[in-house]
């Protein structure tokens, strides 16, 4: 009998490496929290404008009832992403469906499994189950446990952050961590950028990661505007030396490791409402972007970048784009 092919080692060193294996999220028909009928709290101010305008009338309803067309399109667009990657030969894993008891945690009916970037971080062969700030997102880790278990069986080193104490959504900005979310973590070899603010990851989360990784890495805390949720709302490292950036999201200026790169600018409006800075890097100088971003696609092409497009307008209303919807397990830098 021919033995099965040996699976590659879990390894992600650079965000622009060739994508070989990844997790892609799934869409859950969640219930919008009833308390949103009184208005969207300031702590969720990072949501796109049209979402914040719609949520009060969707409060207490299942997504498929509140916006059946949007829900159906979101399911199809996430599945299309998985098919696109599979067709390229990328190994695609999916989170398992959450059980009823898992979905009932915190008894708010809300849950997502679309943005698998955030409940985990992979740096080198280290896989971290992270600590998310929004209590309703705590349950997302359970759907990823089979991925973590397989990674460990393949030799990865797995760690679990201390679960944070849940707080009301209105108190999120003053909650005490450590918090760490994958959308805030961008590996650049031994330099690791970690976005910090009051919406997701915080300084304590960055220090926790620094202690875990040890002296072989340099952690760069990157303070973010409260108008974005994650670092990758407005930063895509397309290849070494070229990045897409939203300068307005960086309260202390551009992160030092990319400050002298060639930069393609996107506005804060487009970063928040269209997730213009949140592309999926397939390989150095090859990216997948939202088909609405025609200007960005043209500019990238002018910089000798190979650009692919897919519709993603039904996904981005929930403050996540293509990068948010996947988390690499294996990326390879060309030799």
N, C-alpha and C positions, 0 to 999 in steps of 0.2 A: 504494500500500500504506500502511495506517495504521501509523505508527511505534509501537513498544511503549511503554506508559506509563513515564514516568521514575520510577525508584525514589527514594524519599526519602533524604536524606542520613543517614548514621549519626550518631545524636545521642542521648545520654542525659545529662540534667543533674540530674534528681531521681528518687529511687526511687519516688515516688508519681505520676509522670507517666502519661498515658494510654498503655497498651502497644499499639504498632502493629506491631512486628516483633521476633521473638525467636528464639533457639535453644532447642530442647527436647532433652533427652538421650535416650539409648536404653539398653536393658538388655542386658548381656553375660552369657552363661552362664560365669562365671569359675570358677576352682578355688580353694578355700580353702587358704591356705598350710599345708603339712604341720606346720610348727613350732608351730602353734596347739594341737596335741594336748597339749603340755606346759602349756597355759594361755594366756590372753590377757595380753600384757604390759601393764604399767602405762601405757605410752605410748599405748595405745588405750583408756584409761579413759573417754574421752568417748562411747564406744559405748553405746547403750541396754542396759539390764540384761538383757533377754531374749536379745539378740544375744551378749553376752559369755558368758552361760550356755550357749548352744548351740554356739558356735564350736569348742570342743575336740572334740566328737563329729563335727563336719563337716570337720575337718582332712583335707586331701588329697583331698577329694571335689569334684566339680563341683557347683555350686549346684543344678542340676536333679536331681541324684541325692540330695544331702543333704536338700533341702527342696523336692520337686517342686511341691507346692501353693503354697508361698510364692513360688517362682520364677515360676510361671505367673501368679499374681495380680499380681506386680510388673510383669511385661511388660504386662499388660492395663491396669494403673493408669497407667503412664507413657504408653501409647498413648492412653488416654482423656483424659489431660491435653492431649496434642497435638490430639486431635479437638475438645476443648472450646474451645481457643484458636482453632483454624481456623474453627470455626462462628461465632465472634464477629467474624471478619474480620481476625484477627491473622495477619500473615505468619509462618509457622513454618519454620525451617530445622532440619535434623537433622545431627549429625556423621556422617561416613561411617564404615562399619565398618572396624575396624582389621585390617590384614593379619596373617598368621601370624607374620611376622618382627617386626612391631611388638608383637604380643601376647607374644612370647617374650622381650622385653627384661627383664633382671634374672632371667629363668628361674624365676619363682615361680608362674606360672600365674594370678596375680591381676590383674584389670583391671576398671575400671569406666568407663562412658561416661554413666552416669545423671545425675551431678551436674555438668552443664556450667557451672554458676556459677563453679566454682573455677579451671579452667585459663585463664580469661580475665577481663579487666576492661575495661569500656567507660565512659569518662568524656568527655563531649562527643563530639568526633569522633575521640578517641584510643582505639585498640584495643590492648590489651597482652596478649601471650602470657605468662602468669605462671610463677612458680617454685614448684611444690608441694613440701611438706615430705616427704610419704610417697613414697619412691622408686618404688614400683609404679605410682603415678599419673602419673609423668612421661610415659608413652606416650599419655595422653589428648589431648595437644596435637595429635597427628598427625591424629586424626579431625576436628579443628576447622580444620585448615589451609585447606580449601576456603572456609570461612566467612571466615577472615582475608583470603584472596586476593580474594574478592568485595568485602569491605568496603573494601580498598585500592583496587580498581577503581572504587569509588563515591566516592573522595576521602578516605577515612579515613586517618589517620596511624597506622601500625602499628609497634609496638615489641616486642622479645623480651627478656625478662629473662635474665640469665646462669643457665644450668642449674646447680642445686646439686650438690655432690658427694654421691653416694648413701651412706647409712649404714644399718646394721642397724636394724630396727624398734625394738629395745630401746633404741637410742641416739637416738631421734628428738627427745626433749626437750632434749638437749644439743647437737644438730646446729647447725652454723653456716650461716647464710643468705648473702645475703638470701632470705627466703621471703615470698611474697605470694600469697594465694588470694582469689578473688572473693567467697567467703562472708564475708570480713572487711571488704569494702569497700562503703560505703554513701554514694552521692553525694547531697548536699543543696545543690545549686547550687555556690557557690564553697567551701563547707565539705564536706570529705570525711572521713568517719569511717573509721578503719582499726583493726580489732581486732588486738591483739598478745598473744602468749602463747607457750606452749611446745608447742602442738599443731599450729598452722598458721602464719599470718603472724607475723613478728617485727618488732622495731623497725627493723632494717636494711632490711627490705622496705618499711616505711612511708617511710623516708627516701629509698629508691630512687624510689618513686612521687612523692614531693615534688619531687625533682630533675627528674624527667621532666615533671611538669605545670607547674612554674615558679611565679613569684610571683603569678599570678592566682588561685591556690587556697590554701586553708588546710587543712593536713592535721592531723587530731586523732587522735593515738594513743590507743586505748582499751584499757587492760590488761584481760585476761579471766581468769576462773577456769580452772584446768586441767580442770574438769569438763565444759567445753563445747569444741567444736572451733572454732567460728566465731562472729563477732559476731552473725550473723543467726540463730543458735540462739534468741536471746532478744531480738530487736529487729526490729519491723516498723513502718516509718513509713507509716501508713495514709493520711494526708493531712497537709498542713502544720498543725501544732498538735495532732495526735493520733497516739499511737504505742502499740503493744503492747510491753511490756518484761518481762524477767526481771531484777529488780534484783540477784539473788544472783550473776549471772554477771559483774557489773562490780566488780572488786576495788578501784577507786578512786572508786566512785560513778558515777552516770549521766553520760554524755557531755554536756558543756556545751550543745551545740546543741539537745538535746531535754529538758534538765533542767527547764525551766519549761513544758513542754507538758502537755496533759491526757494522762494515762497509764492504760492498762489493764494490770494486773499478771497475770503467769502465774508459776507456781512453777518452781523449778529442776528438780524432778522431771518436770513436764510439758514443759519446754523440752528436756530431754535425751531423754526416752522417747517423747514424742508430737510433738516439734518444734512446740510450741504457739506459739513466737515466730517461726515460719518460714512465713508466709503469702505468697501471691502477690498483689501489688497490681495490679489491672487498670486503675484510674483513681483519681483522688483520691476517697477515701471509698467505694471498691468493691474488695472483696477476695475471694479464693478461699481457703478454709480446709478442713482435714481434717474429714470428716463426724463424726468422734468428738468433736470439740471443741464440743459443744453449748453449754456454758456460755459459752465465748468468743464463739461466734456470737451468742448472745442479748445479751451485753454490747455487742458491736459494733453490733448492730441498734439497741439502745437509744441509741447515740451517732450515730444517723442514717447508719450505714454500710450499704451494700448488700452482703449476704453471699451468696456461692455456696459450695456444698460438693461435694466428690467424695471417694470412698474413697481413702486413701493409706496404709493401715496396713501394706501389704506393702513399701512403699518406705522408710518412716521407720526400720526396724530398722538401716539402714546409715548412720544419723546425717545424713540429709538429708530435707528436706521440699519443699514446692512452690517456695519461692524457690531452693533449691539446684538444682532440676531444670530451671531455665530461666535464660537470660541475655539481657537485652534488647539489641537493636541500635538500636531507635528507640522513644523515649518522648517524648510531647508534653505540655507543660503547657497546659491550656486558657487561652485569651486572656481 
